[in-house]
Amino acid sequence: MTLTVAGPVRVVVDAYVFAVGDDGSRAVLVLVPRGAPSLQPGDHVEVTGTLRPFDVAAVEAEFAILLDRHRLADFGGQPVLIATMIRRR
């Protein structure tokens, strides 16, 4: 499913993953296969991509990347938005 989300960056997990969402909403986990732009918590972004179940091992194999599994433990069971476009707002 293609989805666009907008809001502040809540947390930067590693070079490929960050979460977007307002304080009152559930954060959307975003993965940027080519590496996320330099972002800080509080930066406002708009992200478009494909929402899918998040299987860390499958994502690492598909995109030939290594993710910080320890820091991703807090996001277990959440889907991930595989970003195709990121725009600062």
N, C-alpha and C positions, 0 to 999 in steps of 0.2 A: 504494500500500500504506500503510495506517495503522500508525503505529509510535509507541511511547512509549519514551523514553530518559531515564535519570536519571544524574546525576553532577556533578562540578565543571565549571564553565566553564573551559576551557583558555585561550581567547583571544577577545577582542572585536575583530572585524574593523572594523566600522563601526556606524552607527546601526541597521542592519537585520540584521546577520549576526554570529553568534558560533559557537564550537565547544565541544562538550561531550564529555567523556570522561576516564576515569582515565588515569594515566600509562602503564599497561601495555596500554591498548587504543587502537585507532584512533579518533580524534576524529570525532564526527558533526557535520557542518556544519548549522547551523540558520538559517533565514531567517524573520524576523517581518515580514510585509508592512506592518503598520501601525506599525512601529518597535519595536525591542526595549526592554524595560524597562531601567532603569539597572542594569547588571551589571558585576562586576569578576571577573578571573581568580580562581578559588578558590571563588566563590559556588556553592552546590549548588542545582541546579534539576531539575525534572522537566518534560519537554517532550513533547507529543503533537502529531502532525501527519501529513502525507502525504509519504512518501519518493518522490523522483523524480530523474531525471538533472538535473544542474545546467548549464543553458545561461544564462549571464549575460545575454546580450542578450534572450532570451525572457522571463526573469524581470523584467528592467527594463521591458520593454514591457507585460507582463501586469499588473504591479502599479503602474506609473507611478512608479518609483523609480530613483534612480541609485546604483549600488554602487561601492565602492572597488576597481576592477579590479586595481590594482597589488597591494593587500594580499590579494586573492583568488587571485593567481597560485599561491600555495603549495598551494591546494586543488584545482588542476586535475584533472579526471577523477573527482572524488568526487561522489556523489549529495548532494542537499540535502533536509533535512527542512523542509517548509513548515509552520511552527507554527500550530496552532489554539488551543493552550492551553499556558501556561507557569506553573509553580508553583515558588516557592522552597521548598526543603526545609530 
